Structure formats: structure tokens, C-alpha cells
Amino acid sequence: MSRPPQPRPAPDRLTSFFWSGDVLRSRSVGDAVLTDVVNIPAPPARLVADWERDISERLGLESGDVEPLPLARARVRWPDYKYCVQAASDWTRTRGLRDVLASSDVALMACRGAKYHHDAAHYGGAAFCNLFLSEDRGLDVHFPTTGQRIPLVRGTVMVFDTAQPHAVIARGRDGFHAADFSPGQDCSQVFLTWELPIENPDVAQALRITFDTDPATAARLDEEQIWLNGAPAHLQPESGRLGSDHQALHDTACDRRHQQDQREGHQPRGKPGADPQD
């Protein structure tokens, strides 16, 4: 006699709570990651040398660190900066974002890999547009909840929801490993990043975001955060695995029951009516 098909488990539901003016709103987390490779000129060698000095001496980046570089100083020695901005702007227009990049804040960043994280605790009201300036160093941006791995080469560009967990990891690896970014390894990446307003209709549509998905919870919170399946979410920085307070409570209760069974000498449950001595 065949068993009826088992229902599939409901997909995990991520919710971002973000500041809209002085009010917290709720929204879904966009599952679309827009990406491509655009043609940009290589930065001047002396500018790259400046960046490497800043990364190793001034910033002292260690494995997994992501920090800003001085953009104003770089622009003085970077005649092709405007072409990089234009390439990113032209590409975002082809993805339906029109002129949103031109009115968005931009920063210059550097990283030596990046542990799994999300940025919605501080930038929940934004999406990021990143344009990578460094050569291919065998690294990928990995989005564990969507399964996407995007190779980082000069000209890699992407737009994604800040609440979407992501990391920069070594190509072919299954997670973040600090040893992949140890001192002496040529693994730094430099990129431009723009903050795109998440409430912009073009941005929300491109990333498939729905607003006011949990207004009751938003009304009683006082800071930006993401929740998983109705409880605050936790992200493991090495594996990218998401969990929540509900899951933690469930796991703790199971551990306590298991410990109590061991103290009381309980045996694992077998089939009904089975003789434990058989």
C-alpha cells in the first residue's frame, strides 16, 4: 500500500525591519541578485599600489575584514574613475533602475574575503550596487540562501538586497575559511559600492520586494534587524547557515529532554510492542 505524498516544508521566510524616516517598516527580503561583467579600465598601477599599502599598513585588514578606503584621495589619481561610474550607471539602467545610481551615495571599499553576514542591521533601507575593480584572484561572492556564486573579476557588477546573507569566499570552497586569506596571500579586493534606496519603486520591483509584510511586529521594535520564520535570525559566519530564536529554543528543549532521558536511564524508543531485549 503506497503512502500518500508528504507535503513539502514551507520555504524559509526572511523579513527585514528597516527605518523609513522615523518609523520602522517591514518588508520581504529580495531573492533576486542582479549581476553581470561590464567593461572598465584597469586602475593605474600606482593607485593600486596605494590601495595595497592602505590595506596592509593603515587598515591592517585581516581575514574576513571589510573596510572603507579614501575615495576623494583616490579620485585625484584616477582619471578613469568617471568611466567606471558611467559603466555601472549604464548597466543599472538596462536592468530597469533608470537614474537611481546618480542620486545614490558611493564609497570605495576593500576586503580580504568576507565572512557570511548581512548588512540590514544598519542598511536595511538600502540595496547595494557593487562594482569590483580588482583582477580575478580566485574569489566568489556567495549568496547561500539563493545558491548563487558570482566570480569576482575586474568589472563584476551586482545589485542585491542588504538583508540577503552573503560572503566573499575562495572559489571552490564550501564556506568561509580564514586560512584562505592568511597574510602574504594576494587576495584583497577593492570595489565601489552605492546605496540604492530600497523604497525606490524600480529597486523594489527589480529585487522582488514586498512591503509591510509584518506591521504588527515592526510597531513594537526599536532597531533594524532581520527575522527568520517569525523570530530574530542568526547567521553562522563560517557556513552561512541561518537560524532563529525559535529554532534555538527548540534545539535547547530537545537537548534537555535527551539529557533527562540519559539521567533517568531511558532507552531510545522502538516500535510499539517491541521487546527492548530482542
Number of C-alpha atoms within 10 A of each C-alpha: 3 4 5 6 6 6 6 6 6 7 7 12 11 21 26 31 31 28 20 13 8 7 12 21 24 25 23 22 27 24 18 17 17 15 18 12 18 18 12 20 13 16 18 13 9 11 16 16 11 12 21 18 13 16 23 14 10 11 16 11 19 18 20 22 16 20 14 15 20 12 14 11 10 17 13 10 13 16 11 15 16 10 13 21 17 15 17 25 18 16 19 22 13 9 14 13 20 15 13 18 21 14 11 14 11 18 15 20 19 23 20 27 27 23 24 24 20 21 20 22 16 15 21 26 27 25 27 21 24 24 29 25 23 20 16 16 17 14 23 21 20 25 21 19 14 13 8 14 18 19 19 23 20 23 24 23 25 21 24 25 31 26 30 23 24 24 24 25 28 22 17 10 11 13 20 23 19 17 9 17 21 14 13 7 11 12 20 23 25 25 20 22 21 22 21 26 21 25 17 14 11 17 25 21 16 18 19 15 19 15 17 15 16 16 14 11 14 22 13 9 14 12 13 20 23 26 21 19 17 16 16 16 18 18 15 12 20 18 15 23 14 18 18 18 16 15 16 12 11 12 12 12 12 12 12 12 12 14 13 12 13 12 9 9 9 11 9 9 8 9 7 6 6 9 8 10 4 4
